[in-house]
Structure formats: structure tokens, C-alpha cells
Amino acid sequence: MGDVYRALDTRLERDVALKLISESFLVSELGTGSPSPAGTPHSRVHLSHERFLREARAAATLNHPNICAIHDVGEQDGQPYLVMELLRGETLKLYLISGWANTLPQLGQIQLARTTFLRAADQAASAKAQDAQAGNLLAAASAGWMVDRCFDPEPTVKGALQLDKGKLTLIAAATALALCNEEKQATPMLSALEKRYPEDTLVQELYVPQFRAWLAIKAGYAQRALDLLERVRAHDAVSYAPYMRGLAYLQLKDPRNAIASFRDATRLKGLA
């Protein structure tokens, strides 16, 4: 929607980023014909300008290290503009090209976590603690779920349930499938848990709604996810719910609530 230029703030003698509505956006929105005048309240030019200024004002109310600071917003000769903090760094193109290198440290941490769980599973097997062995195998399978990096969750669940069919293993199996977005397998398992343990508070108010919410987020149903996560709010300190709410609000293009939710996730430091 916008073109961004490096500019000089002559009053404060500092470099800034200047954002304008791009001509290519106006052409794509309005076509090459003769649109109604920009000042007409219901013209598409006017609405584009209003949208630009509305989004700028909303961004100016936010204060977060990961959000670019807004210095000024206005309009000159019918052209709305936004003056922002100038951030130095690589272009998006270069970032995407180097994306694999950027993910290596995170992948290393995930692999370390997986290896730790697999070692714990081996130790549990040596001690003939089949429930602990199953739980650690399932945790290893879903170690990288936050970045869509899982390790054979379906066969792992089958093997874990051959080792043990206790309640904790059933919960762990449904958890692994849901976090790894194996919706077809996870949904009936979550329903079975809900039906089998109707008096279990954690099953009813934490595990089942939380992981149904995650599946909803992955399917693009952000509002349904938020509705489900309301049932989990009492358990925010020991759940993934604040993090999941943040992702749902991002899908809904609600940055203010997304930031608040991610702030809760880092403050509460539950499972996330």
C-alpha cells in the first residue's frame, strides 16, 4: 500500500523514514480511468487516504521494542504521509534469502530438546516405566511445534499407546497430535478425553479447549480460537493460552491485543 523513503527531518536534524501511499496501489485500487475527486467523502481515493491515516494513528498509540515508532502523521497537497523511526538493517529480500541461516539456532535448540526427551525415554525404558517412556516419546515428537517442526507424530502416538494407555499418556498423545496440527487424528482423541473424564477440571477447562483452539488457529478460525481460550483463562499461568491468544489476535489484525497477549505470555512464563 505504501512507498517508504529515507528522509531528513530538518527541524530535529535526524534521518527518518517517510511513508506515502504508493501510486501502484492507487492504480490497482482505482484503475486508470477518471475517479471521483480525492476529496469526495465516498470516493475510493478518499477512503484509501482515510484508511492510511487511521492505521497510522492506531500504530502511533503502540509502544513496543518490536514496533516502529511513529513521529508524525499528516497530509500535504492531498497526499497523506507518515513519518517513522528509521530502522537500519537488511532488506526483506535479503532477510528471506538468509532465512535458513536465521533459523539454524532455533532448530538447534529444538533438536537439543528432542534429544533430551529421547534420552529420558530410553532411561524410562531401562527402568521399565512405560508411562514415562511414552510421555517422553510424545514430547520429543512435538518438540518444535511452535515453528511447525514435528517429528513423526502419528507413528509416535501409535507406539506410545502400545506402551501405555493411562490418562496422562492419552492426554499427551492428544496434545502431540494437536500441536503438530494432525487435525483428523487429534479431534476424535480430544472428544474422547472430554467424554471419558467429564469431572476432570484440567481435561475440561485446560487441555481440550486449549488444543481445540490451536487447531482452530491453524485452520484460520481465530475468533473461534479466542472463544475456546476464554475457558482456559484461569489456567493462563500454566498453559500456552496467552501465546495462542496473541497469534489469534494477529490473524484478526488486532495488534494491540496481540501485544498484550504476548506480553502476558512472557510475564507468566507458563508452558510457553
N, C-alpha and C positions, 0 to 999 in steps of 0.2 A: 504494500500500500504506500510506502514512503521511500524517498531517497534520502540518504544521510551524507552530509558533507562535514569535513573538518573546517571550522571557522574560528575567528578571533573575536573574543568579547573585548571591545575596545575600551569599555568603561573600567573593567577589572583587570584588563591585560592578561587574559588567560585563554588557552585553547579550549574550545567546546565542540560538541557535536550538534549540528543543525539538521533537523529532520523536516522535510517538506512532503506534501502529497505528490507522488510521482505522476508524471504525465502519462506513463504507460498504464497506471491504474485508472486514471480518468478516461483514457481511450477505451479500455476494456469494460469499464462500468457504463460509459455514456455513448460509446460508439463514435463514429467520425462525422455524424450529422450535425445539426444545429440544435443543441439542447436549449432548454429554457434558461434564462439568466441565472447566474450563480446566486443572486440574492433572493430569488423566488423561494418562499418558505418550503415548498414541496418539490423543488427541483432536485434531481439526483446530485448535482454539484453541491447544492446547499446541504443536503443530507450527508454527503461524504465529508464536507467540512465539519459539520456538527459531530459526526462520529469521531473524526480525528481529534477534535478538541475535547470531546467527552472522555475518550480513552486517555488523553494526556493529563487531564485533570484528575482522573482516577489514579493514574500512576504516580502523580505528584503527592498523593496522600500516603503513599507507602514508604517505609524506611527500613531497608534491609540490605545487608552487605552484598547480596546476590542480585539486587535490583538497581539499575542505573538511576542516578539522582537526576531529578528534573529541576532545572534552574529557572526556566521561563516558558511561557506559552502565550501565543497571541496570533494576530493576523495582520498582514501588511499587503495593501493593494489587492485584497481579496484572496490572498494566499496564506492559509494558516501555517504556522511554524511552531516548532518545539525545540527549545534549547536544552541540551542534556550534557551531563558529565561526559567528557571524552575519555574513553577507556582504551588503553593501548594493548595491543595483542595481535594474535594471528587472525586472519580472515576465517569465516565459516568454512570456506572451501578447503583451506589448509588444515583446519581442525578435523574435518571429516576424513581427509586423506590420511591424517595421522591418528585417526580414531582407534585403530587396532593397538598402536603403541600406548595410547592413553588408557586402554582397558587392561593392559597386562598386569599392573599392580593389583587391581581388583580381582582379576582372575586368579592371581597367585594366592590371595587371601582366601578365596572360595575353595581353591584346591587344597590349601592347608586345612581348612575347616573340614572338608570332606575326608581327607586323610586321617584327621584326628578321630572323627566319628567311626571310620572303618577300623582303626586300631582298637577303639573301645569295643566295637562289635566282636573283634577277634578275642579280646580279653574276656568278654562276657561268654563267648562260646567255650573258651577253655574252662570257665567256672561253671559251665552248664546252666547259665542264667539266660534262658531262651527269650524271656520277655525283654531283658535289657539288650540282648543281641538284636532282636527285631527292631526295637526302638532306635538304636544307633544306626542300623542299616537304612531305616527310613529317613532319619535326619541327614545322613550322607547323600541320599538320593535327591533331596530338595535343598541342598546347601546353598545353591546360587539362585534361589527362586526370585529374589528381588531384581535380578538382571536377566531373568528368563534363561537361567543356566541350570538345568536339572540333569540328573544322571540316571537314565533308565528307570523312571518311577514306576511304570506298570509292572515289569518283571520283579522289581524290588518289593513292591507291595505283595505280589503273589508269594514270593519267597518268605517274607516276614510273617504272613498269615499262616504259612505252613509251620512256622516255628511256634507261634503263639496267637491265641485268639481272645486274649483278655481285653478288658475295656480300654486300658491305656494303649495297647497296640492297635486296636480298632480306631481310636482317635488319631493316633499317629499316622495310620495308613490313610485315613480320610484327609488329614492335614497335608500329607505329602502330595496326594493326587490333586487337591485343590490348589495348593501353592504352585504346583507345576502346570496348572491350567489344563488338567486332564478332566474336562467337564463331564464327559459321558460316564466316566468311572466314579468321579468324586460325588456327583449329585445323588445317586442312589445310596452311596455309603453315608452321606450326611443325613439323608432322610431316615436310613436305618438306625443311625445313632439317636436321632431325635425321638423315634418311636420306641426304641429299646430302653432308653434311660429318661423317661418323662419327668422324673423327680430330681434329676441331677442338674443342679444350678449351672455348673460350668458348661455342660453339654448344651443346655437350652439357651443360656444367656451369653456364652462366650464362643465356644468352638463352632457350633453350627452357623449362627448368624455371621460371625466373622469371616468364615471361609466361603459362605454363600456370597458375601459382599465382595470378596476378592474375585470370585468367578464373574460377578456382575461387572466389576471394573474392567476385567479383561475382555468382556463381551461388549463394552461400551455403554453399559447401563449405569451411569454414575449416580443418578438420583435414587435408583433402587438400592444401590450400594450404601448410600448415606442413610436411607431409611433403615436398612438392616443394621448398620453400625450404631444407630441410636440405642439398640438393645444391648450393645456392648459397653456403653459409656461408663458404667460402674466399674468396669474392669480395665479401663484405659491404661492403668499403671503397669499391667502385666500382659499387655496384648499388642498386636500390630495395628489396632484400630486407629490411633492418631495418624500414623503413616498412611494408612489406606484412605482415610478421610482426605488427607492432603492430595492424594492422587485423584480422588473423585472430584474434588473442587477444581483441580487443574483441567480435568475433562470438561467441566462446566464453565470454564473460562472465568473462574472466580478467584483471582489471585489473592485477595485479602484473606478470605477464609482458608485458602490453601497454605499461605504463610503461617497463619495462626495454628493450623493443624500440624504442620511440620515443626513449628516451634514447640508444641506440646510433645511431639514425638521425641525431640532431643532433650526436653526438660524431664519428662517422665522416665525415659530410658528403660522402657519395658522390654519386651522381646525384640522390638525393632532396634 
